[in-house]
C-alpha cells in the first residue's frame, strides 16, 4: 500500500493501526488473499498466521477478531473507491457526465490498480462482493454504527448523492437510489460469476446502472404525481 493512498480509517476498527508497520501491512495483504480463497466462515487468525509465517498473537495485536478485520478491509475498499471517484470527476462539470464517470468508477472497482502494486484490489473486490454484507448484518450493527465503523461507506454514499442531486435537485430518494446502485453493482458482478441465471449474458453493468439511475431521476415521484393530480381537480363526470 503506497503512503499517498493510505486511507484514514476509524480507529475503532483496529487495536493498532496496521498501516504503520511492515507486519501490519503484510497482515492486510495476506488477509485479503485468505478471505478471497476460503471465505469469512472458514477464515481464522491461526490460518492467517500460518500464511504469514507468524503467530496468532501477532495478528491479535492489530485486530480484535476477524469481523473487525473484515470491516477494516471493506472500509479500505470504500475509501479507495472514493479516491478513484474523485479523480474520475476532477474537471468534469456536466452533471450527467459526472454521473457517467462516477458509475464507471464504481464498476471499475473490480479491476486491479497498478498504482498500488502491493495491494490486490481485484481480490479485495471479490471479498467485498461476497462478504461485505457480513460487516453490518450482525446483532451488533447499531453499536458498530454508533462507533462509526461504517463511516467510509456513508462518505461514499454522500459523494454519490451529491452527483445524483446535481442531475435532479428535486429528486426525493437520492440516498435510497445510491445505496441501491452500489448494492446492484456488487450483486450483478457476483451473479455473473456464480449465479449467471440471475443476470443477463454479456450484461454491461455500468450501462445498466446508468439506465437505472437516469430512469429514476427522470420519472415523476409519487408525491409530484399526487400533487399534479390534486392541482388538476376532480376528473370530469361522464355524461349520461
C-alpha positions in Angstrom: 0.0 0.0 0.0 1.5 3.3 -1.1 1.5 6.1 1.5 -0.3 8.6 -0.7 -3.2 6.1 -1.0 -3.3 5.4 2.8 -6.8 5.9 4.0 -7.6 7.4 7.4 -9.9 4.8 8.8 -11.8 4.8 12.1 -9.6 3.8 14.9 -12.3 1.7 16.4 -11.7 -0.8 13.6 -8.3 -1.9 14.9 -6.2 -2.2 18.1 -3.1 -0.9 16.4 -3.0 0.8 13.0 -1.8 -2.0 10.7 -0.7 0.6 8.1 2.1 1.9 10.4 4.2 -1.3 10.4 5.6 -3.8 7.9 3.9 -6.7 9.7 0.6 -4.8 9.8 0.7 -4.2 6.0 1.5 -7.9 5.5 -1.5 -8.8 7.7 -3.8 -6.8 5.5 -2.4 -8.2 2.2 -2.5 -11.8 3.4 -6.0 -11.4 4.9 -7.3 -10.3 1.5 -5.7 -13.3 -0.1 -7.1 -15.7 2.6 -10.6 -14.2 2.7 -10.7 -14.5 -1.1 -9.5 -18.1 -1.1 -11.6 -19.6 1.7 -14.3 -17.1 2.7 -15.3 -15.5 6.0 -16.7 -18.6 7.7 -13.5 -20.7 7.2 -11.1 -17.8 7.9 -9.3 -17.9 11.3 -6.4 -16.0 12.7 -4.5 -19.3 13.1 -4.7 -19.8 9.3 -3.7 -16.2 8.7 -0.7 -16.5 11.0 0.3 -19.7 9.1 0.1 -17.9 5.8 2.2 -15.0 7.2 4.7 -17.3 8.9 3.9 -15.6 12.1 1.9 -16.2 15.3 -1.8 -15.7 16.2 -0.7 -13.3 18.9 0.9 -11.0 16.4 -2.3 -10.8 14.4 -4.3 -10.1 17.6 -2.1 -7.1 18.2 -3.8 -5.4 15.3 -7.4 -6.7 15.3 -9.8 -7.9 18.0 -11.4 -10.5 15.8 -12.0 -11.5 12.1 -15.2 -9.4 11.9 -13.2 -6.2 12.8 -10.6 -7.2 10.2 -13.2 -7.8 7.5 -14.9 -4.5 8.3 -11.5 -2.8 8.1 -10.8 -4.2 4.7 -14.3 -3.3 3.4 -13.8 0.2 4.7 -10.4 0.4 3.0 -12.2 -0.5 -0.3 -14.8 2.2 0.1 -12.2 4.8 0.9 -10.1 3.7 -2.1 -13.2 3.9 -4.3 -13.9 7.4 -3.1 -10.4 8.4 -4.1 -10.8 6.8 -7.5 -14.2 8.5 -8.0 -12.8 11.9 -7.0 -10.0 11.5 -9.6 -12.6 10.5 -12.2 -14.8 13.5 -11.5 -11.9 16.0 -11.5 -12.6 18.8 -14.0 -15.9 17.3 -15.1 -18.7 19.9 -14.7 -21.6 18.5 -16.7 -24.0 16.7 -14.1 -24.9 13.8 -16.4 -21.2 13.3 -17.4 -20.3 13.3 -13.7 -22.9 10.6 -13.1 -21.5 8.6 -16.0 -17.9 8.9 -14.7 -18.9 8.1 -11.1 -20.7 4.9 -12.1 -17.8 3.9 -14.3 -15.5 4.3 -11.3 -17.9 2.1 -9.2 -17.9 -0.6 -11.9 -14.1 -0.5 -12.5 -13.6 -1.2 -8.8 -13.4 -4.8 -9.8 -10.1 -4.3 -11.6 -6.6 -4.1 -10.1 -5.0 -0.7 -9.6 -1.4 -0.5 -10.9 -0.8 2.4 -8.6 -1.0 0.0 -5.6 1.2 -3.0 -6.6 1.4 -4.2 -3.0 -2.3 -4.5 -2.6 -4.6 -6.7 -4.7 -7.7 -4.6 -5.2 -9.2 -7.1 -7.6 -9.1 -9.8 -4.9 -10.4 -7.3 -2.3 -13.3 -6.5 -4.6 -14.1 -10.2 -4.7 -14.1 -10.2 -0.9 -16.3 -7.2 -0.9 -18.8 -8.8 -3.3 -19.0 -12.0 -1.3 -18.5 -10.8 2.3 -19.3 -7.0 2.7 -22.8 -7.6 4.0 -21.4 -9.6 6.9 -19.8 -6.4 8.1 -23.2 -5.0 9.1 -25.7 -7.8 9.1 -25.0 -8.6 12.7 -26.7 -8.2 16.1 -24.1 -5.5 16.9 -24.9 -3.3 13.9 -26.3 -0.5 15.9 -23.4 -0.4 18.3 -21.0 -0.6 15.4 -22.8 2.2 13.7 -22.6 4.4 16.8 -18.8 3.6 16.9 -18.5 4.9 13.3 -17.4 1.6 11.7 -19.4 2.3 8.6 -18.1 5.9 8.1 -16.3 5.2 4.8 -19.4 3.7 3.2 -21.5 6.6 4.3 -19.0 9.1 2.9 -19.0 7.2 -0.4 -22.8 7.3 -0.4 -22.8 11.1 0.4 -20.4 11.7 -2.5 -22.7 9.9 -4.9 -25.8 11.6 -3.5 -24.2 14.9 -4.4 -23.7 13.7 -8.0 -27.3 12.5 -8.2 -28.7 15.7 -6.8 -26.8 17.7 -9.3 -28.6 15.9 -12.1 -32.1 16.3 -10.5 -32.0 18.6 -7.4 -35.7 17.8 -6.7 -35.3 14.1 -6.6 -36.5 12.9 -3.1 -34.9 9.5 -2.9 -31.3 10.1 -3.7 -29.9 8.2 -0.7 -32.1 5.1 -1.5 -31.1 5.3 -5.1 -27.4 5.5 -4.4 -27.4 2.6 -1.9 -29.4 0.6 -4.4 -26.9 1.3 -7.2 -24.0 0.3 -5.0 -25.7 -3.0 -4.0 -26.7 -3.7 -7.5 -23.2 -3.3 -8.8 -21.8 -5.8 -6.4 -24.7 -8.2 -6.9 -24.6 -8.2 -10.7 -20.9 -8.9 -10.7 -21.4 -11.7 -8.2 -24.3 -13.2 -10.1 -22.3 -13.1 -13.3 -19.6 -15.2 -11.7 -21.6 -17.6 -9.6 -25.4 -17.4 -10.4 -25.5 -16.5 -14.1 -29.2 -17.2 -14.5 -29.9 -14.2 -12.2 -28.3 -11.7 -14.6 -28.1 -11.2 -18.4 -25.3 -12.7 -20.6 -22.8 -10.0 -21.6 -24.5 -7.5 -19.2 -22.7 -4.2 -19.2 -23.2 -3.4 -15.5 -22.3 0.3 -15.9 -24.8 0.8 -18.7 -27.5 -1.0 -16.6 -26.8 1.2 -13.6 -26.7 4.4 -15.6 -30.0 3.5 -17.2 -31.5 2.7 -13.8 -30.3 6.0 -12.3 -31.4 8.2 -15.2 -34.8 6.5 -15.5 -35.4 7.0 -11.8 -34.2 10.7 -12.0 -36.4 11.3 -15.0 -39.6 9.7 -13.6 -42.0 11.9 -11.6 -42.1 11.0 -7.9 -45.3 9.7 -6.3 -45.6 13.0 -4.3 -45.3 15.0 -7.5 -47.8 12.8 -9.3 -50.3 13.2 -6.4 -49.7 17.0 -6.3 -50.3 17.3 -10.0 -53.5 15.2 -9.8 -54.7 17.4 -7.0 -54.0 20.6 -8.9 -55.9 19.3 -11.8 -59.0 18.9 -9.8 -61.5 16.0 -9.8 -62.0 14.0 -13.0 -64.9 15.1 -15.2 -68.2 13.4 -14.6 -69.2 11.4 -17.7 -72.4 12.4 -19.4 -75.4 10.1 -19.0 
